[in-house]
Amino acid sequence: MDATSPDITQLLSRWRDGDSEAEALLLEQVYPVLRRLAQKQLSQGGRITLVATELANEAYFKLVEQRAMPFQNRAHFYAIAAHVIRRLLVDHLRERTALKRGRGVMHVTLRAGHDVAAPVSDLLDALDLDRLLQRLERINARAGKVVELRYFGGLSIEETAEAIGISLPTTKRDWQFARAWLHQQLS
């Protein structure tokens, strides 16, 4: 963002009030970030039949539907975006593993012509991760939020602290706890 472009918090406020120019500027600033987050998520783990553009588009449309939500600041907006991306990925994976789709069958996508999806059993690992994260959130909601923001949102430890509204040392402790807990659960 250059020095002449408005702050994202101001754009969010103007957009919520119906300013179409703010919406265009917001799309210009937010979409590349959503695309990077989507690309990062899709590059981890098994191969998913979504492409980054589809995931970024879906995330943007879900965020637009939440126009009335009072986004507090940039970090809050990206925290919501991280949650939306997580939900979209998990919903996609659940759909792929549904019995009516043929569990255990190799799925092929024709989108890129060369993309072959992973066997469904590989996708269960990602769903297991989501289930673990849900359990962690029941044990320690804040630590679960830290993982969501860091993993699905790509936020730094400092940005995570800002998004949640807690101190940096507390965020670091929550991150350490969450990593240790997840490691123990996966062992």
N, C-alpha and C positions, 0 to 999 in steps of 0.2 A: 504494500500500500504506500503510495507516495504522500508527500506532505499536504497536497491539495485535496486528497480524497477524505470524505467525512469519516469520523469514528464509527465503527460498526454499531456501537451502542446507540448513537444518534440515528443511524440508518434504521435500526430495528424499531426505534420509537416512531420515527416518521412513517415507516412502512406500516406499522400497526394502526396508525392514524389514517391510512389510505393513500399516502403519497406514492404515486406510480413511478416517479423518478427515483425515489428512495428504493423502491422494489427492484428496479433495473440495476442500480448501483450495488445493492445488496447481493443480487444474483452474481454480478461481476466479481465481487470480493469473496463470496462464500462458496460458490460452485467449485472453484479450483481446489479449495481445502477439502470439500466433501469428496471430490474425485480422488484426491491423494489418500484420504482415509479409506475410501472404498478399495482403491488399488492395494493398499497395505493389507487390508483384511483378506482380500481375495488371493494375495500372494502367500498367505500363511496356510499351513495345513493342506488338506486334500484339495483337489481341483474341483471347483464349484462351477456350475453351468452359467452363472451370472458373469457379466463383464462389468468392469468398474463404472462405465458410463451408465449402465442400467441401475446399478446400486446407488450411484450418486443422484441420478434422476429421481428414483423412488424416495430417497432420503430427503431431497429438496422438496418434493411434493408433500411429503408427510409434515415437514417443517412449516410449509406454507399453510397447511390445514390448521396449524396451531397459531395462526396470526393473532388471535385474541390473548394468547399467553403473554404475560408481561416479562419478557426476557430482561433480566437485570443488567447484563453486560455481555461482552464478547465471550468470556469464559463460560457463562451460564448457557449461552446459545450453543456453544460447541459441546457442552456437557449433554444437552438435550440431543444434539446431533449424534453423539456417540451412542446414546441409548437407542435412538431410532435405527442406526446402522446395526447395532447388535440385534434388535428385534427383527429387522428385515432379514438378516442372515439366518437367524435361528428359524424363522418362519419358512424360509426357503428350504433349509435343510430338513425340517419336519415334513414339508410337502414332498420332498424327494424320497423320504424314507417311508412314506405311508404305504400300507399294504396294497391299496388300490392301484398304486403305481408299479407294483412288482418288486418286492423287497429282494435284495441280493442280485438283481439284474444289472448288467452294465448299461448305463444310460449314455446316450450320445447326443450332443447338441449340434445343430447345423448352423448356428450363428456365425461362427468364424470359419467353418469348413474344416478346420484342423483341430478344433477343441474336442477332446474326448474326456468325458467326466470320469471321476474315480468310481470304483465300485461303492455301493451304498454303505458297506461295512466301514469304509474309511471315513464316511461322513458321520457315523455314530460317535466318533471321538470328539468331534466339534460339538455335537449335542450333549455329550457327557460333560464337556467343559462348561457349557451353559448351565447344566443341572448343578454342577459343583459350585458355580458362581451363585446360583440361587440359594444353595445351602449356606454358603459363606455370608450372603446378605442377611439370612435369618439369624446367624450367629453374631455378625458384626456388620451392620448395614453400611457404616462409613467405610470400612475396609473393602467391602464389595463395590462400593461406588468408586473407590480409588482404582481398583482393578479395571472396572468398566471404562473409566476415563483414560487410564494409561493404555490399556490393551485395545479397546474398540475406538477410542477417541484420539489416540496418538498424542495425548497431552504430556508435556514434561511434568516432572514432579512439582515444579513451581506453579505451572498453569493449573495442575490438579488442585493444589492447595487453594489457589485463588477461586477456582470454580466451586469448590465445596465450602469455602469460607472458613478454613481452619489454618493453623500455623504450619509452616514448613516442617518443623521437627515432628509434629503430630502426623502429618501426611507421610513422612518417611517411615515412622513407626508402623502406621497402618499398612503401608506398602510391604514392609518387611514381614509383618504378621501374615498378610494375605499370601505372599509368596511362599512362606514356610508352611502355612496351612494347606495351600493347594498342592505343594510338593508332597506333603505327608499323605494327602488324599490320593494322589496319583501313584504313590509307591505301593 
